């Protein structure tokens, strides 16, 4: 009987963990990434070029390697967000960014070797140059996009 209960608990644990699992191929259809800056309330669009591919690969690798640091318990409205969109302007995924971490399904994943800092600096330079899209205009660029934090 104890063995049966143990097997049931292990099975339940595996099923519960599968909800959090991330499949890197989820982001393969990404055609655009919007980096929404919470401070300036604007977004920078990344698509096709080297930074787009590097950013998409960084997110995939970080979450797939499972370098979990903690459970996110606070509201995510004050964080920047990476919004992944496909060719039809449909939303694929949203990843909040906290310091040098990426959040997925409420779990915080550490980005290796301060790599996210390079992208953050590049993003801020683009905002300073005026390359941004106002976050409130994202509804026109992403189908069914609603963000309560904006």
N, C-alpha and C positions, 0 to 999 in steps of 0.2 A: 504494500500500500504506500509506504514512504517513497519507494522508487517511482511509482505512478505519479504521485504528487510532484516529485522532483522533476520528472519528465515534462509534466504539464507546465510547471513554472518556467523551465528552460525554453520550452516551445513558445510560451507567451512572451518571454523576454526577447526571443529572436524576431517574432512578429512585430512587436512594438518597436524594436530597433530598425526594422525595414522601412518604417515610415520616415525615418530620419536619413536613411541611406541616400547618397547622391550618386547619380550616374553621370559621368562626365559627358556622355554623348547627348545629354539633355541640351547642352549649349551649342551643339554642332550646327543647328539651323539659325543661329544668331546672325543677323545682318546688320544690326545697330546696337550700340550700347550707349545709354544716356547716363552720364554721371551727374546726379542731382546733388548740388551743393546746398546743404541746409542753411548755411550762413547767408549766402547771397540770394537764395531762393531762385536759382537758375540752374540750367543743365548744359553740359557740354556733350555734343554728339561725337561718337567714335564709330567709324565704319570703314571697312576695307583695308586701311593702311596698317603699318607695322604696330602702332600703339594699340589698335583695336585687337589684333591677334595676340599680342603679348598680354593685354589685360584679360581677355577671355581665357587664355591658357593659365594665367596666374590664379584666377578664380577657380577654374576646374581642378587644377593641381592641388591648391590649398585645401579645398573641401574633400576631394577624393582621397588625399593622404590621411585625412582624419586627425589632424593635429589639434584636437579639441582642447580648449582651455577652461571653459566654464559654460554655464547655462545663462542666457540673457534673461534678466528679470525686469529690467527697466523698460520704459517706453522707448521706441526706436525712432521717434519723430525728430529728435535732435541730431541724428546722424546723417551723413551723406549716404546716398543709395546708388547702386549700380542697377539699372533697369535694362534687361536684355529683351530685344524685340526681334521677331522674325521678318521675313520678306513681305508678308502680308500685313505688317504693322500690328501683329498680335503679340501680346505679352507672353514671354517665355518664363522669366523669373525676375525677382527683385532681391538684391543682396545688400542689406545695410552694412555700412563700414564704421567700425569703432576703433579709433586710434590706428593700430597696426593689425587689425583683425577684420575678418569677414564673418557675417552672421548668416546662418542658414537654418531654417526651422527652429529658431530659438537657441541654437548652439553657436558659441563663439569659436572660430577657428583662427589660430595664429598664422599670420603670413610670414613665410621664412625670410630671414636676413633683411628685414626692413625694406623689402621690395615694394611694398605699397606706398612708401614715402616718395619714391621716384614718380609714381603716377600721380600722387596728390600734388606734388610740386608742379608737374606738367599741367595738371588740370587748373591750378590756380593761375599759372601764367596765361593760359588760354582765356580764363575769365577776365583777367586784367587787360587783355588785348581786345575784349569785346566779342569773343566768339560764342558767347552763351545764348541759349534759348531760354526765355522765361519759363519757369516750371509750370505756370498756369496754362501755357500753350501746349503742354505735353499731351493733353487730351486730343488734340488735333493730329498728333503724330503717332499715338499709340491707341489702338482700338480698345475700348472698354477700360481705359486706364482711369482709376480713381485713387487718389492718395489723400487720406484724411489729414495728413500732416501739413499739406500745402496751405 
